[in-house]
Amino acid sequence: MYTYQVALQKGRTDTVSLRADSLLDVKSIYETLSDAKITNIKKIVYFNPSPSSANNTNYYRELKILLSNGKRNKLVTIRFLKRFIDKPKLMNLIKTYLTLDNKRVDKVQSLVIWQ
């Protein structure tokens, strides 16, 4: 059994989560019972239900990165950036894990951290 997040639209968009055996089961139940249009269904592969501390100030509020792979640029936002990550480690993580159009990021055009 898997957890799915379903976005339904009927004037406004509502998102609901449910557990089902397959994507087909999710589509079938909503197409049969609901008049709302299914706009997307996401399979949740990781979920950590434990709440984080709201008083924890050991992070930067937001990081904005302008990425490039030679052909394309994209602005990416990462929220609640840990304070102990230094710039060389951050650059290495970006170039290791992020892609644009299935190509590795080769250049970081700009990097802005919001306290």
C-alpha positions as CSV (number, residue, x, y, z in Angstrom):
1,M,0.0,0.0,0.0
2,Y,1.3,3.4,-1.0
3,T,0.5,7.0,0.0
4,Y,-0.7,9.3,-2.8
5,Q,-1.3,13.1,-2.8
6,V,-4.1,14.0,-5.1
7,A,-4.9,17.5,-6.4
8,L,-8.6,18.0,-7.2
9,Q,-10.0,21.1,-9.0
10,K,-13.5,22.4,-8.9
11,G,-13.3,26.2,-9.0
12,R,-10.4,26.0,-6.6
13,T,-7.7,23.3,-6.1
14,D,-7.7,21.1,-3.0
15,T,-5.0,18.6,-2.1
16,V,-5.8,15.4,-0.2
17,S,-3.6,12.4,0.8
18,L,-4.8,8.8,0.9
19,R,-3.4,5.3,1.0
20,A,-4.1,2.9,-1.9
21,D,-2.6,-0.1,-3.6
22,S,-2.1,1.6,-7.0
23,L,-2.4,4.7,-9.0
24,L,-5.3,3.1,-10.9
25,D,-7.2,2.6,-7.6
26,V,-6.8,6.3,-6.7
27,K,-8.0,7.5,-10.1
28,S,-10.9,5.0,-10.1
29,I,-12.2,6.1,-6.7
30,Y,-12.1,9.9,-7.5
31,E,-13.4,9.6,-11.0
32,T,-16.4,7.5,-9.7
33,L,-17.2,9.5,-6.5
34,S,-16.1,13.1,-7.2
35,D,-17.2,15.7,-9.7
36,A,-13.9,17.5,-9.3
37,K,-11.2,17.1,-12.0
38,I,-8.0,15.4,-11.0
39,T,-5.2,17.8,-11.9
40,N,-2.3,15.6,-10.6
41,I,-1.5,12.6,-8.5
42,K,1.9,12.2,-6.7
43,K,3.1,9.0,-5.1
44,I,4.7,9.9,-1.8
45,V,8.0,8.0,-1.5
46,Y,9.2,9.7,1.7
47,F,7.2,11.3,4.6
48,N,8.4,12.4,8.0
49,P,5.4,13.2,10.2
50,S,7.4,14.4,13.2
51,P,7.0,18.2,13.4
52,S,10.2,20.3,13.5
53,S,10.7,22.9,16.2
54,A,9.3,26.3,15.2
55,N,11.7,28.0,17.6
56,N,14.8,26.6,16.0
57,T,16.9,29.5,14.6
58,N,19.8,27.3,13.5
59,Y,19.0,27.9,9.8
60,Y,18.9,30.6,7.1
61,R,15.4,31.4,6.0
62,E,15.9,31.0,2.3
63,L,18.6,30.3,-0.3
64,K,18.1,31.4,-4.0
65,I,20.4,30.0,-6.6
66,L,20.6,30.9,-10.3
67,L,21.8,27.7,-12.0
68,S,23.2,27.2,-15.5
69,N,24.1,24.2,-17.6
70,G,25.4,26.1,-20.7
71,K,22.0,26.1,-22.5
72,R,19.5,26.9,-19.8
73,N,19.3,29.0,-16.6
74,K,16.9,28.3,-13.7
75,L,16.2,30.0,-10.3
76,V,15.9,27.4,-7.5
77,T,14.7,28.2,-4.0
78,I,15.8,26.1,-0.9
79,R,14.1,27.0,2.4
80,F,15.5,26.5,5.9
81,L,19.1,26.1,4.9
82,K,21.3,24.7,7.7
83,R,23.7,27.3,9.0
84,F,26.7,25.0,9.2
85,I,26.9,24.3,5.5
86,D,29.8,26.3,4.0
87,K,29.9,27.6,0.4
88,P,32.3,24.9,-1.0
89,K,30.1,22.1,0.3
90,L,27.0,23.8,-1.0
91,M,28.5,24.3,-4.4
92,N,29.6,20.6,-4.5
93,L,26.1,19.5,-3.5
94,I,24.5,21.6,-6.2
95,K,26.8,20.3,-8.9
96,T,26.4,16.7,-7.7
97,Y,22.6,16.5,-7.3
98,L,20.9,19.1,-9.4
99,T,20.2,18.9,-13.1
100,L,18.6,21.1,-15.8
101,D,17.1,19.3,-18.8
102,N,18.8,16.0,-17.7
103,K,22.2,17.7,-17.7
104,R,24.3,18.4,-14.6
105,V,24.6,21.9,-13.5
106,D,28.0,23.2,-14.5
107,K,27.8,26.8,-13.2
108,V,26.1,28.7,-10.3
109,Q,25.4,32.2,-11.7
110,S,24.3,33.7,-8.4
111,L,23.7,32.7,-4.8
112,V,21.7,34.7,-2.3
113,I,21.0,33.7,1.3
114,W,18.2,35.4,3.3
115,Q,18.7,35.6,7.0
